[in-house]
Amino acid sequence: MPGARCRAPNLGAPAPGFGAEGPRRQAKLDELECMVSSARRFEDLLAWQKARSLAAAIYRVTRKRDLARDFGLAGQLQRAAASIMPNLAEGFERNSRAEFHYFVSTAKGSCAEVRSLLYLAGDAGYLDPGEFEQLLQQAEEVGRLIGGLRVSIERRGSAGFPSEKVTSPTKQAPHSAPSTRDLQSEKLTAPPPTPRHPALGTRHSAPSGSAPSGSALLSHDHP
């Protein structure tokens, strides 16, 4: 659990004149960083706790009579809201700073999807104005918390892995496909093909799309 010195940041409406390098932003980031480094389980993350409340609220509203009949919108809202929690949890348990950063970024994208779908549900008349504003504020709070969590991971190591360097998920070497230049270079340097006995097989190059992509890291994806 977060230590006694860590205080939950108030990430409500942004303060007036709150610049990118302002002292208030620095204080909030320091508080978030303290909370992340003190967390022992993913359940200790404030972002995960708030995402849990958001998912429960989304499931309640999508079971209402009018919205429940729109199977496509209701289902997509549920999937987007339900994917935030497991992405935060899996990233935390991966014990890799780079993977934690990747899954946190994915969770933030799912949170943005929830907000966008809420606008659609409101425009379609499925939500009354008060209900829409409440859900939107919840989603915005979760997005700000996840954004702060991502920044704290970028600033320094957290959850016991301070030495790893955060890299873009598309640049993770174990899951990257060979580039066209690499295949062309291999083809130019390879000796000219010679006739072989059918039993020995023939020389060929693997298709460029055969290697798994970096997106295979995400095990809680959704449409």
Secondary structure, 3 states (H helix, E strand, C coil): CCCCCCCCCCCCCCCCCCCCCCHHHHHHHHHHHHHHHHCCCHHHCHHHHHHHHHHHHHHHHHCCHHHHHCHHHHHHHHHHHHHHHHHHHHHHHCCCHHHHHHHHHHHHHHHHHHHHHHHHHHHCCCCCHHHHHHHHHHHHHHHHHHHHHHHHHHHCCCCCCCCCCCCCHHHCHHHCCCCHHHHHHHHHHCCCCCCCCHHHCCCCCCCCCCCCCHHHHCCCCCC
